Amino acid sequence: AAPNNVYDLAINPDTSEIVIVGRKIVKFYKNIHLNKRTLEAATGKVGSTGKRQVFVCCAYINNTEVVVGCASGEIYKFKNYKCIQMVQAHGIREPVYCMHFNIQDNTLVSGGADYTVKTWDTTLKSIGDTLDLSETTAGNSNKSLNMGIISVHVMNGRVVLATRGSDIF
């Protein structure tokens, strides 16, 4: 059996909870601000809305909702430890590698293996234009560039991102 790898974690804005994601697991740890030696854990339930798979990244979009990026290219939204919504965010079977919630303008930015960066509102409706880095590899015969987006951050209205090929934009 493969180990339960943890691929990402996020901390609730009020610091009362942590969520971790990994291979077939979304797990919430609550009451972390109490002076206890143990944490209360709750496993995220995907139910019939989604499917258990590799969960790659996560972010809180407010104090009660968590978004999780999936290997299938979908984003799942959890509330009260249950998956309540899913959207096909990036290419099918093109993992959502990273997400960042920008508290200033209440938007979520996601990056994926499909070389794109997308922006979402808190209802997971796509907003704005998609940034597509696939043109960066056009004409590159040796295909040494890998523009899969592995890290994204929004600051002062600008997007900073890193790729699997070690490029920063």
Sequence and secondary structure as in RCSB ss.txt:
>XXXX:A:sequence
AAPNNVYDLAINPDTSEIVIVGRKIVKFYKNIHLNKRTLEAATGKVGSTGKRQVFVCCAYINNTEVVVGCASGEI
YKFKNYKCIQMVQAHGIREPVYCMHFNIQDNTLVSGGADYTVKTWDTTLKSIGDTLDLSETTAGNSNKSLNMGII
SVHVMNGRVVLATRGSDIF
>XXXX:A:secstr
     EEEEEE TTSSEEEEEEBTEEEEEE TTSS SS EEEE B TTTS   BEEEEEESSSSEEEEEETTSEE
EEEETTEEEEEEE SSTT  EEEEEEETTTTEEEEEETTSEEEEE TT  EEEEEEE GGGGTT TT      EE
EEEEETTEEEEEETTS B 
